[in-house]
Amino acid sequence: MTNSKSTVFALNRRNFLKGSAVALATVALPLRADPRNVVVVTSYPDEVVSRFEAAFEKLHPEYRLQIIWRMPRDALPYLLQPQQSGVDVYWSASPRTFARLKSENALRKLDIDRTKLPTKIGHTQLRDADDYFVATEMAGYGFAINESALTRLGVRQPKDWRDLTDPRLAGQIALPNPARVGFAPVMIDIVLQGYGWQQGWALWNEIAAQSVLMEHGASFVSDDVASGRCAVGLSIDFFVASAIANGAKLKFAYPHRSGINPGHIAITASASNGDGARAFAEFVLSQAGQLLLTHPDIRKLPVLPAAYTQLDADYYRPFDAAARGELDYDNDVGRNRLGVIAAYFDQHLAYRHDEQAALWKQLHAQEKLGRTMTSARAILSAAPLREEQAASAELQKIFRERIEGAEPTLSDIERTWRSETDNRVTQAKALLENTAV
């Protein structure tokens, strides 16, 4: 459901059904004021929203949620319309959208109690420093695993990103292209921060060559791994948990170096029902709301530490992982450069991907024979983009408005990146062709 007409129809249908069910019980009661709408824009799917909707309206019968579904790329322009399209609350997993809304003065400060909520986990901030938005849930990055496929390949379950460079996994890794899949840029940056910029890109060069690049979302990653077309998929935990809940024979593993992607909530600057918006935000962050996130069909990670005391021992505990140093990803460092990283990956690794994969396969074959391939490995592992370039405000501005999935006209810098890839492929081919297998 992605347009407001469909949303209104669904809401009218829901209200009609609710009204029919309680009509006989209410005819003798005195008239009450109609519940006031709280208009919420979200990208969360119905299995998430419907549970929060029912629980919130039971606790607060004076309000009714009006849900409008918008993906982040559509939510931003919608929320920047006059009067912000009548929206009271924005609730989604898109840190960049919240930051942009704040910069456009489109949010009001949250006047809610956050004393039980941590300000960060690891190095990732869970609230805006100026209190315009706050995290309501977290999602962790890691590996969707088909154990049967790994057994067939004779490969042990990967525990960290370096394990994905095992040559036996060639063509067996489902990797979402960060220029096409919204959650993937953070995943790329987790490795860049965890291993350092140059070593991180060298690692992605090799992993990408081992991978099938996915041009669509996480459900496709889960499907390919569950079907056995791939043995490992790089994804985000709740997507895989949802597939498992629906019968997929998968396992999810968190690597030693990981990070989380928080979803946030904010009240719009133009909210006409500020009291209802505040009540909904408070409910989402309450113990009851946080525990709704742990339903098997949702399987998100609460931001309220106290919620974990009521969960099974096998439920992933991110605050414990952070204490072990496993969630050191800094989202403040990454947020502004994610657009650059996604675009660079597209021209550096997705461009001429099949040829790069073939070259890495040749390199691995040479190394299996015991030959030292230092020069060829250095060429294939190179990433000319420097970290300070990715931090450039001018370069970041070029890609700030880039929409995942779009096929934009290449910028001058992207043409430069392609040229560098052409040179790297040409040099590696010449070097490997001169080495007899």
N, C-alpha and C positions, 0 to 999 in steps of 0.2 A: 504494500500500500504506500504509494509515494506522492499522491496528490491530495489536496485539501478536500475536494469533492468526495473522493472515496472515503476519506477520514470522517467527514461529517455524516455520510451515509451509514458507516459502521457505528458511529456513536449514536445516531438516531435509532438504529436497529437495536443496539444494546439497551438504550433507555426505554424503548418500547417493550422489550422482553422483561426488563426489570419491573416496569410499571405494571405489566400484566400479571406478574407473579405476586405482587403485593397489593393489588387493587382491592381485593375483598378485605384485606386486613386493615386498610387505611380509610375506608369510606366513613367510618364512624368517628375518626379522629379529627381534632380541630385542624384547620388549615395552617400550614407552615410555609415560611418563605422558601422559594425554590433554591436549591443548592447553586452556589456560584461556581462558574467555570474557572478552572486553572488550566491555562493553555500551555502545553509542554511540547517543545520541538525536541525530537530525539532520533537517533539512528539505531537504537537498540531494537532487536526483533520482538515479535509479539510474545514469545514465551517468557521474555523478561518483563516487558511492559505490563502484560495482562495481570501478572501476579502482584506487581506493585500497585497497579490500579485498583484491584479488588481489595487489597489489604488497607490501602490508604483511605479509600472511600468508606470502608467499614469503620475505621477509627475516626474519620472526619466526615460524617454525613452532610455537613454543611457545604462541602465542596464536591465538585465533579471534575475529573480530569478530561480534558479535550486533547487528544494525542494527534500530533502532526508529524509524520515520518519524513525526515530529510537526511540524506547522507551529508557528510561534512562539506563536500564540494557544493551542494545545493543549499545547505543551511546558512552559510555565511551571507550570500546575497539576499536570502530571504529575511534574515535578521537585521539587515541593513536597510530594509525598505522603510518608508515613513511609518512612524509609530511601531516599528519593528514587527509589522504584520499582526499586531495584536497579541504577540507572544509574551507570556509571563516568565517561563523557565526554559533554559537550554540545558540539556542533559545528554552527554555523549562522550565518546572516547576519541577526542580529537584535540590534543593540547594546542596545536597551532591555531585552530579556529578560535579557541577561548582567548589566546593571546592577541589575536587580531581584533576580536570584539572589544577587548579591553582597550586596545590602542585607539579604537574608533569611538571610545566613550559610550559604548553600547551596553554596558553592564553597570549595575549598582552594587555597592558593597554589601556583603552578606552579613546580616545582623542575626547570627545564630550562634549557639553555644558550641564551641569546638574544643573544649578543654580536654575531652577524652580522646581526641584525634591527634595522632602524631603529625609533625610538620614535614617529615621526610621519612623515606625508607632507603637505607643505603645512602647513595648520593642523589636520589631522585626526590625532588620536592613534591609534596602532596597537597600543597595549597599555594595560592598566589600570595606573594609577599605583601600585597596591598589589600588582600581579603576580597577580591572580586570573584574568585571561584575557588572551589575546593574539590579534592578527589573524593569520589564516592565508591570506587572499586578499582581493582588492579587486575591486569592480565600479564602472565609471565610468558617469556619466549623459550622455545626449546625444540625438541625433536619428537615428531610423530613416528612411531616405530612399528614395523611389521616384523615380528619376531621370527616367523616362519621364513620370510624372505632373507633375513640376515643369516639364519642357520644354513639356508641353501647356498649362500655365498661364502659361508665359512668366516663371517665377520662378527666380532663381538659387538654388543650394544655400545654405541658411541657415548662417551661420558663428557666430552668437550668438543669444541669446534675443530681442533686439529685432527681428531679421529675421523673426520669426514674426508680427509685427504687420502685415505687408504685406497690404492688403485683398484681394489676389488669392488669399490662402490661406484665406479665409472658408469654413468647413465642410470644410477639407482637412487639419486637424490632429487627430490622435488623442491625447487627453490623459487619462491615468488620473486618476480622482477620488481624491485622497489619503485620503479617508474610507473608501474601498472597496478600495484596492490598496496592499499593505503597503510597497512600495519607494518610493511616490510622495511621502510627506511630506518626505523628505530633498530630493527634487528641487525641491519648492516652496521649501524653506528655502535652497537653493543660490542661487536668484535673490534672495531677500530679503536674504541676506548680501552677495551680489555687487553689488547695486545700491543697497543701503540699504533700510530697512523701508518707507518710504512710496513711493519710486520702484519698489521691487520689487513691492508690491501693485498699484500702478498698471499695471505691466507685466503681471502675472497677470490683472488685470481684462480687459485688451484681448486677451491671448492666449487666455484661456478663452472669450471671446466668439467667437473665430475657430475654436474647436475643437469636436469631437465628444467629449463626456465619456464615458470608458470606465469601466464599473462592474465590470469584471473585470480579470484579470491581464495580464501583458506579452505572452503568446502572442496575445491578442486584438489588441493594438496591432500586432504584427508581421504578423498575418494581414490586418488592414485596410489596412495600407500596402502589403504585397506584392500584394494583390488590386487595388490602384488605387482603393479606396474613399476612401483618404486619401493625400495626397502625402507627409506627414511624420508621424512618430509620436514621442512623447516617451517614452523608455524607458531601460533599463539595458543596457550593452553585451553581456553574455553571452547575454541572451535573443535579441537580434538575431543575434548570431554563430551561435547554435544554429539559428535559422531559415535563415540563409544556408548553413550546412553541410548542411542538408536540402533545398537547392535553391531557396529563396526568392530572388527577384531584388531584393535590398535592398542598401543601403549604410549604414554607420554613421559618423556624424561627431560628434566631441567639440567642444562650443562652447568659446570662449575663457574663459568663466567656467563652471567646472564643479566637481565634487567627486566624492569616492568614498564608497562604502558598504562598510565592511569586514565580512567574516565572521570569527568568532572561534572559539576552542576553549578549553575549560575542563575541569577535573577536579572532579567533585562532591565535596562534603564527606563524603559517605557511601560513596565508592567502595570496593568490596571488593577490587578488583584495581588498586591504585594503581600498581604497577609496569607492568602492561600498559597502563593509561591513559597513563602518562608515555611509554612507548615509542611509542604511537600518536601522541601530540602531537608528539613529536620527529620522527617520520617525516613527518608532514604538513608540518612546517616545514623539512625537509631539502631539499637540492638536488633529489634524486630526486622527493620528494613535490611540491615546487613546480613542477617541470617537467610533472608529470601535469596540472596545472591548465591548461596551454596546449594540450592536445589539441583538435583542431577541434570536437569535440562538446561541449567544456566552455568553452574560451576565456575563462578567468578571468585576473586579473592577479595574479601572484605578489607576495608581500610581501618576498621575498628579492631584493635588488638584483642579486646575482650570477647569478640565473637568466636575466636578460635578455641576458646575453652569448651565450647559445646560441640565441637566437630570431631569426627573420627580421627584416629591416630594417623591414618594414611593420607589425610588431607594435607596438601602442601601448605607449609607455614612460611610465608615470605619474610616475616620479621625475624624468624630464627635463621633463615638463609642469609639475610642481610647481616646478622651478627657474626656469621662465619665468613663474611667478606665476599659472598657470591653475587651480590646485587649492587655493585659499585658503579653502575651506569649513572651518569650525571645528565639528567634531561635538560637542565639549563644550558649546559655546554652544547648539547646536541640539537635543541629545538630549532634554532635559526639556520643551521647548516644542513638540515635533512633534505631540503629541496635540491641543494647542490649535490649531495651524496647520491640521491636517486637519479638525477640526470647524468651524473658522471658514470655511475654503474651502467646505465643504459648504453652509453657510447663507448665505454671502456671494456665492458664484458658481455653485454647482450649483443652488441654489434659484432658481426663475424664470429658469433658464438661457436658454431659448428667447427670452424677452422681452428679456433683456439682449443676446443676440446680435443681435436685430433692431434694437435701439437703436444698437448700435455700427455696424451696417451703414448705418443712416441717417446717422450722424455721418460715417462715411468717405465717403459719397456727397456730403455737403455740403462736406467738405474737398477732395474731388476737383474740385469746382466753384470752388475757390479761396476759399471762405468761411472766415473765422476763427471757430472754434467753441470758444473758450476756456472759456466757462461750462459748456457741455454736456460737454465733455471732462473738466473738473474734477469734475463730478458723477459721471460714469460711472467715473472713475478713483479716486474716494475709497474709503478703507478706514478706518472709524472705530476699529478695534481698534489700540491703541497697542502699541509693542514692550514697554514696561514692564509692560503688562497681561499680555502673553503670558508674561512672565517671572515672574508671580505664582505662588508655590507653591500658593496656594489654588485658583487657576484650573487650574493644571496637574494638581492632584489630581483634579479633576472628570473629566478625560479620560484619566487614566493607565490606567484599566482598560478603556477603550473598545476593542472588538475590531473590526478592519477587516471591513466587510461587514455588521455588525450594524445593526439598525434600532431604536435605543434610544428610550426616551421622551425628548423634548426637555427639556433643562435650562432653567432660567430665563434663563441667559445666552444660550443658543441662541435662545430666543424673542426676546430683545432684538436679537440679530444679524439675525434674520429681519425684524423690524420696521424696522430700519435699511435693509435691502435693499428692503423695500416702499417706503420713503420715497425712496430713491435712484431706483428705477424710476419712481415717480410724477413726481418732479421732472424727470427726464430726458425722459420722454414729453411733459410739458407744454411744455418748452422746445423740443424738436425739432418738435413739431406746429405751433408758432407760426412755424416757419421753412420757407418754401416751397422745395421742391427745384427 
